[in-house]
Amino acid sequence: MLQIGKYNKLEISRITASGAVLKTELGDALLPLRLLPDTAEPGTLLEVFVYVDSDNRLTATTRRPRATVDDFALLKVIETTTVGSFLDWGLEKDLLLPFGEQIEPVRRGDMVLVRIYLHSSGRIAATAKLDKFILPGDNELSQGDEVKLIVYAFTDLGVKVVINNKYGGLIFNTELILKPKYGEQLQGYVKKIREDGKIDITLRESGAEQSEKDRRTILDALTAQHGFLPLTDKSSPEDIGKLLRLSKKSFKKVVGGLYKEGAVLIEPDGLRLTGR
């Protein structure tokens, strides 16, 4: 079944002066001639993104938007008109963010995190009212799972994130080394799923896997900085976090291990890779 706002594999029915006519269950969709691959001919199957244009016609494109229906995406405001604001999502036809779907007014140049959805009219639109699309945790997730995150709000307790483009979660302030940015994409891990479906997220793995990652982070940073890092056990947590995205506790633990191995020298003004 044709999915508007998604990628579909469609067959070319015929080619006209305007483009390729693609067969769908909802009628023909036109792929403009300028987007038609040179080798395409009637009978060729093409993967295309399908949307409804301003004249309510099914339209196909081989271009790939920055996000599709049901995705969350951080997009730039191009302009605001009498019907709402238009967002750049990588296609010639900009994406409408209606006034009724805005939490607060946006201006040209703003970056706004939205959920892309299919309007009852069949057209694709965006909403900044994300909470109505975010679900509580279920048995699809388990403690320790690696997940993809998008930052969408900040509270006194921490940072609210969208998990795997579907669920809502919270990274507590105590879990953060540096405060992430609005709309930033992160990798994290499920720390706890509460009885009410609320999900606690951590940005760090547990146990030996995380220790090895921290070790690799410091060694890679030393190599990139020609064998020297201006960090010691007296450095501030902020300086360590900015340079390595590690807590001071983790930094000291790994450096102690590297020193015992003979991999690094601890000097008064920093850390030096042995042999440098």
VMD Tcl script that draws the C-alpha trace (Angstrom):
set ca {
  {0.00 0.00 0.00}
  {1.26 3.47 -0.90}
  {2.71 5.34 2.08}
  {2.54 9.11 1.66}
  {5.43 10.77 3.43}
  {7.57 7.63 3.20}
  {9.76 5.89 0.65}
  {7.98 3.60 -1.81}
  {9.11 1.34 -4.63}
  {6.97 2.23 -7.62}
  {6.93 1.14 -11.25}
  {7.13 3.58 -14.14}
  {3.94 3.32 -16.16}
  {4.94 5.73 -18.91}
  {7.22 8.70 -19.55}
  {5.82 12.00 -20.75}
  {7.25 15.44 -21.49}
  {6.62 16.36 -17.82}
  {8.20 13.28 -16.27}
  {7.62 9.67 -15.31}
  {4.14 8.54 -14.35}
  {4.33 6.03 -11.49}
  {1.54 3.57 -10.71}
  {0.08 3.57 -7.18}
  {-3.10 2.24 -5.53}
  {-4.25 5.84 -5.02}
  {-3.67 6.93 -8.60}
  {-0.72 8.06 -10.66}
  {2.18 9.97 -9.12}
  {4.39 12.21 -11.23}
  {8.18 12.14 -10.94}
  {9.49 15.33 -12.62}
  {11.64 14.72 -15.67}
  {14.69 16.46 -14.16}
  {14.75 13.84 -11.37}
  {14.39 10.82 -13.66}
  {17.49 8.58 -13.81}
  {19.00 8.37 -17.31}
  {18.53 4.60 -17.48}
  {14.87 4.64 -16.41}
  {12.18 3.37 -18.78}
  {8.61 2.05 -18.56}
  {8.60 -0.96 -16.23}
  {11.56 0.27 -14.15}
  {11.08 0.14 -10.36}
  {12.22 3.27 -8.54}
  {12.49 4.04 -4.82}
  {10.88 7.45 -4.39}
  {9.53 9.68 -1.66}
  {5.84 10.47 -2.22}
  {3.93 13.55 -1.08}
  {0.85 15.60 -2.05}
  {1.67 18.93 -3.70}
  {-0.14 22.26 -3.29}
  {-2.60 21.26 -6.03}
  {-3.45 17.99 -4.21}
  {-1.59 15.89 -6.78}
  {0.49 12.86 -5.86}
  {4.11 13.78 -6.49}
  {7.26 11.66 -6.31}
  {10.89 12.65 -5.86}
  {14.20 10.79 -5.83}
  {15.54 13.39 -3.40}
  {15.71 12.39 0.24}
  {14.19 14.72 2.83}
  {15.93 15.16 6.18}
  {13.11 13.24 7.84}
  {9.92 11.41 6.89}
  {6.45 11.03 8.42}
  {6.61 9.83 12.06}
  {10.18 11.14 12.48}
  {11.40 13.82 14.87}
  {13.77 16.33 13.27}
  {15.50 19.63 14.02}
  {14.67 21.90 11.07}
  {15.34 25.50 10.09}
  {12.55 28.06 9.68}
  {12.60 29.53 6.15}
  {9.70 31.98 6.38}
  {6.41 32.69 8.12}
  {3.20 33.40 6.20}
  {-0.48 33.79 7.03}
  {-0.93 30.01 7.45}
  {2.15 29.23 9.52}
  {5.90 28.81 9.25}
  {7.71 26.88 6.56}
  {10.67 24.63 7.37}
  {13.58 23.49 5.21}
  {13.52 19.70 5.14}
  {15.60 19.16 2.03}
  {12.91 19.18 -0.66}
  {11.85 21.93 -3.07}
  {8.46 22.07 -1.35}
  {9.07 23.36 2.20}
  {7.33 21.75 5.18}
  {4.49 23.63 6.87}
  {4.47 24.14 10.64}
  {0.94 25.54 11.22}
  {0.45 28.25 13.85}
  {-1.78 25.85 15.79}
  {1.09 23.36 16.04}
  {3.62 25.84 17.43}
  {4.38 26.05 21.16}
  {5.67 29.59 20.73}
  {6.10 31.83 17.68}
  {9.15 31.02 15.56}
  {11.09 33.33 13.31}
  {13.12 33.00 10.12}
  {16.43 31.32 10.90}
  {15.22 29.59 14.08}
  {15.87 25.88 14.54}
  {12.82 24.01 15.81}
  {12.40 20.37 16.79}
  {9.26 18.94 15.22}
  {7.43 15.71 14.63}
  {6.42 15.14 11.01}
  {2.90 13.81 10.55}
  {0.28 13.18 7.87}
  {-2.57 15.69 8.08}
  {-6.17 14.53 7.53}
  {-6.02 16.38 4.18}
  {-3.35 13.94 3.01}
  {-0.63 16.58 3.10}
  {2.51 16.32 5.19}
  {2.93 18.81 8.03}
  {4.98 19.37 11.17}
  {4.15 19.95 14.82}
  {6.26 21.28 17.67}
  {3.82 19.79 20.19}
  {5.83 16.63 20.71}
  {4.42 15.22 23.94}
  {1.27 13.87 22.27}
  {3.44 11.61 20.08}
  {5.83 10.37 22.79}
  {4.97 7.00 24.32}
  {5.76 5.48 27.74}
  {8.19 2.60 27.86}
  {6.97 -0.93 27.09}
  {8.42 -4.41 26.74}
  {10.19 -3.41 23.54}
  {12.88 -1.82 25.73}
  {14.99 -3.43 28.45}
  {17.47 -2.16 31.00}
  {20.90 -1.75 29.44}
  {19.63 -1.39 25.86}
  {21.62 1.00 23.67}
  {19.29 3.67 22.31}
  {19.27 6.74 20.06}
  {18.25 10.02 21.70}
  {17.11 13.49 20.65}
  {17.12 16.28 23.25}
  {13.81 18.15 23.25}
  {13.32 19.89 26.62}
  {15.05 20.86 29.85}
  {13.66 20.60 33.38}
  {14.97 21.20 36.90}
  {15.63 17.45 37.15}
  {17.47 17.04 33.87}
  {17.10 16.68 30.12}
  {14.05 15.22 28.39}
  {14.80 13.08 25.36}
  {12.99 11.20 22.62}
  {14.16 7.57 22.62}
  {14.42 5.64 19.35}
  {12.06 8.12 17.66}
  {9.22 6.81 19.85}
  {9.52 6.88 23.65}
  {10.10 9.60 26.21}
  {12.94 9.55 28.71}
  {14.90 11.66 31.16}
  {18.63 12.06 31.70}
  {19.05 13.31 35.26}
  {21.44 16.21 35.84}
  {23.64 13.93 37.92}
  {24.25 11.83 34.78}
  {25.47 14.79 32.72}
  {29.06 15.89 32.28}
  {28.18 18.66 29.81}
  {24.71 20.04 29.15}
  {23.59 18.92 25.67}
  {21.99 21.28 23.18}
  {18.34 21.46 22.17}
  {17.82 19.08 19.27}
  {21.17 17.34 19.78}
  {21.32 13.66 18.90}
  {23.00 11.39 21.42}
  {23.65 7.74 22.09}
  {22.56 6.43 25.48}
  {21.48 3.42 27.49}
  {18.29 2.50 29.32}
  {19.08 2.75 33.02}
  {15.62 2.01 34.42}
  {12.04 1.59 33.23}
  {9.61 2.57 35.98}
  {6.22 0.97 36.59}
  {4.45 3.97 35.08}
  {6.48 3.65 31.87}
  {8.84 6.55 32.61}
  {12.36 5.80 31.43}
  {15.63 6.86 33.05}
  {18.50 7.21 30.60}
  {22.24 7.23 31.14}
  {24.88 8.24 28.61}
  {27.37 5.70 29.92}
  {27.61 1.94 29.74}
  {28.22 0.00 32.90}
  {31.20 -2.07 33.93}
  {34.21 -3.13 31.91}
  {32.84 -1.96 28.53}
  {32.65 1.65 29.72}
  {36.08 1.51 31.35}
  {37.60 0.34 28.08}
  {35.80 3.12 26.17}
  {37.11 5.72 28.64}
  {40.62 4.32 28.27}
  {40.38 4.53 24.48}
  {39.04 8.09 24.71}
  {42.06 9.29 26.68}
  {44.60 7.46 24.51}
  {42.98 8.77 21.31}
  {42.99 12.30 22.72}
  {46.68 11.99 23.64}
  {47.52 10.80 20.14}
  {45.52 13.61 18.53}
  {47.29 16.18 20.75}
  {50.80 14.94 19.88}
  {51.13 12.92 23.06}
  {50.26 15.57 25.66}
  {47.08 16.64 27.45}
  {47.09 19.67 29.80}
  {45.01 17.82 32.38}
  {45.92 16.61 35.87}
  {44.06 15.38 38.94}
  {43.86 19.05 39.95}
  {42.04 20.05 36.73}
  {38.44 21.16 37.13}
  {35.59 18.78 36.19}
  {34.53 21.38 33.59}
  {37.95 21.35 31.85}
  {38.05 17.55 31.80}
  {34.47 17.38 30.54}
  {35.05 19.87 27.73}
  {38.16 18.11 26.47}
  {37.23 14.46 26.97}
  {33.51 14.35 27.85}
  {34.47 12.32 30.92}
  {33.76 12.95 34.58}
  {36.73 13.78 36.81}
  {36.19 10.53 38.69}
  {36.39 8.46 35.48}
  {39.41 10.44 34.27}
  {41.38 9.81 37.46}
  {40.47 6.12 37.47}
  {41.63 5.54 33.89}
  {44.78 7.66 34.24}
  {45.74 5.65 37.31}
  {45.43 2.45 35.31}
  {47.38 3.83 32.35}
  {50.16 5.02 34.68}
  {50.46 1.56 36.26}
  {50.68 0.05 32.78}
  {53.48 2.46 31.89}
  {51.42 3.90 29.05}
  {51.51 7.50 30.35}
  {53.65 9.82 32.44}
  {51.99 12.12 34.97}
  {53.76 15.47 34.81}
  {53.09 18.61 36.91}
  {51.28 20.36 34.05}
  {49.62 17.43 32.31}
  {49.56 13.91 31.00}
  {52.14 12.63 28.51}
  {52.10 9.50 26.38}
  {55.23 7.45 26.99}
  {57.74 7.46 24.17}
  {56.84 11.03 23.18}
}
mol new
graphics top color blue
foreach p $ca { graphics top sphere $p radius 0.5 }
foreach p [lrange $ca 0 end-1] q [lrange $ca 1 end] { graphics top cylinder $p $q radius 0.2 }
display resetview
